[in-house]
């Protein structure tokens, strides 16, 4: 069964700290992996998409890496800010006829001022 | 990117009634999806909304309970029928526009969600 897991479920850090969020998946044969941010009561905002042929993607203070062989991705947030407080979800597109994503359960991040 | 407008943003409904959620995309998209996010949980795909044909439902979801329409490339509706308190969730519309790189090369965009509470 194809599954996506995120650890930790919740994380609280002081402002300015660099942090890493983890995502693991059960099948290394993926098409791509996408990281999202979700604010309370809101929809999801796409942060970064990594193709299966790529090792990492960067956008501003965010860097996402992908290691298919170990079934892992990490989202690195540099110099965290209170505005980064949100739930971060990773989603994996496994090979299938429908190109659908399977979502992880998310990491709830709180950055303290 | 695509901007997705979803309404209503929230509703409180009585048991046994139905609610229709609307999703409007600002540009033509090839794929539209409906997700459910139950309290404290991640997203579960309900169905893929197909333009001009019946939606493709995931295991555990049926058309009688979640009828879906997609009359054109920019609009879709999801109806939650004969609601019970167990249907209380956030319902999310999403879309993907397939570019030159194929369906694996496009980001998934989401509406702001509909917070549904069933009493």
Contacts between the chains, C-beta under 8 A, distances in Angstrom:
chain1	res1	chain2	res2	distance
A	31	B	104	3.9
A	32	B	104	5.3
A	32	B	105	7.5
A	34	B	107	6.5
A	34	B	108	6.3
A	36	B	110	7.8
A	41	B	90	7.8
A	41	B	113	7.4
A	41	B	115	6.2
A	42	B	112	5.6
A	42	B	113	6.4
A	43	B	4	7.7
A	43	B	6	7.3
A	43	B	92	5.7
A	43	B	110	3.9
A	43	B	111	5.2
A	43	B	112	4.4
A	43	B	113	4.6
A	44	B	43	7.8
A	44	B	92	7.2
A	44	B	94	7.7
A	44	B	108	7.9
A	44	B	110	4.2
A	45	B	110	7.4
A	46	B	107	4.4
A	46	B	108	6.4
A	46	B	109	6.5
A	46	B	110	8.0
A	49	B	107	5.2
A	51	B	104	7.0
A	51	B	105	6.7
A	52	B	104	7.6
A	89	B	42	6.5
A	89	B	43	7.3
A	91	B	43	7.8
A	91	B	108	7.2
A	93	B	104	6.2
A	98	B	48	6.2
A	98	B	56	6.8
A	99	B	31	7.4
A	99	B	103	4.3
A	99	B	104	6.6
A	100	B	33	7.3
A	100	B	45	5.6
A	100	B	48	7.1
A	101	B	45	7.6
A	101	B	108	6.3
A	103	B	42	4.5
A	103	B	43	4.4
A	103	B	44	7.9
A	104	B	42	6.1
A	105	B	41	6.8
A	105	B	42	4.5
A	106	B	42	5.9
